[in-house]
Amino acid sequence: MSRSARTTSEPVAPTAIRCDLGRLLEQRDMTLTQLSALVGVSVTNLSLLKNDHVRAIRYSTLEAICRALDCQPGDLLHYEEEPR
């Protein structure tokens, strides 16, 4: 299946990279809507990132989120080794 034929209802393959966006937003008393306005990324796409439903993130998006949340990429993403 081509990338363009992929639908949003298809599950994303699990990855050991986890996103701590929810925790960072809570610490900063900020909503996804507020972050969306600051970084120019849709609430839907930020929600997918927050809930670990993405396989990739653009560096420009990562940079914008880090700037808005005053954090480092390592504060936002971490590696969680899956149980064996």
C-alpha positions in Angstrom: 0.0 0.0 0.0 1.4 3.4 -0.9 1.8 6.1 1.8 -0.9 8.2 0.2 -3.4 5.3 0.3 -2.9 4.8 4.1 -5.9 5.8 6.1 -5.9 7.4 9.6 -7.9 4.4 10.9 -5.0 2.0 10.3 -3.0 1.1 13.4 0.5 2.4 13.7 3.1 -0.3 14.3 4.3 -0.1 17.9 7.6 1.6 18.7 9.7 1.8 21.8 9.8 5.6 21.5 7.3 7.3 23.9 6.1 10.8 24.0 5.7 12.8 27.2 3.7 15.6 25.7 0.8 15.1 28.0 3.1 15.4 31.1 4.8 18.5 29.7 1.5 20.2 28.9 0.2 19.4 32.4 3.3 20.8 34.1 2.9 24.0 32.1 -0.9 24.2 32.6 -1.3 24.3 28.8 -3.8 22.6 26.5 -3.3 21.0 23.1 -5.3 23.9 21.6 -3.0 26.5 23.1 0.1 24.5 21.9 -1.4 24.1 18.5 -1.8 27.9 18.2 1.8 28.4 19.2 3.4 25.9 17.0 1.1 25.9 13.9 0.3 22.1 14.1 -3.2 20.9 14.2 -4.7 19.7 17.5 -5.4 16.4 15.8 -1.7 15.9 14.9 -0.6 16.9 18.4 -3.1 14.5 19.9 -1.7 11.7 17.8 1.8 12.6 18.9 0.7 12.8 22.6 -0.9 9.4 22.5 2.1 7.7 20.7 0.2 7.1 17.5 2.9 8.5 15.1 6.0 6.9 13.6 7.8 10.1 12.8 8.0 13.8 13.7 9.6 16.5 11.6 12.5 18.3 13.1 10.8 21.6 12.5 7.8 20.4 14.5 10.0 19.1 17.3 11.8 22.4 17.3 8.6 24.4 17.5 7.2 22.3 20.3 10.5 22.5 22.3 10.5 26.3 21.8 6.9 26.6 22.9 7.3 24.4 26.0 10.8 25.6 26.8 12.2 22.0 26.8 14.7 19.8 25.1 13.8 16.9 22.7 14.8 14.5 25.4 12.2 16.0 27.7 9.5 15.2 25.1 10.7 11.8 23.8 12.2 8.8 25.5 13.1 5.3 24.7 11.2 2.6 26.7 12.6 -0.8 26.1 9.7 -3.2 25.6 9.3 -6.1 28.0 10.7 -9.4 26.7 
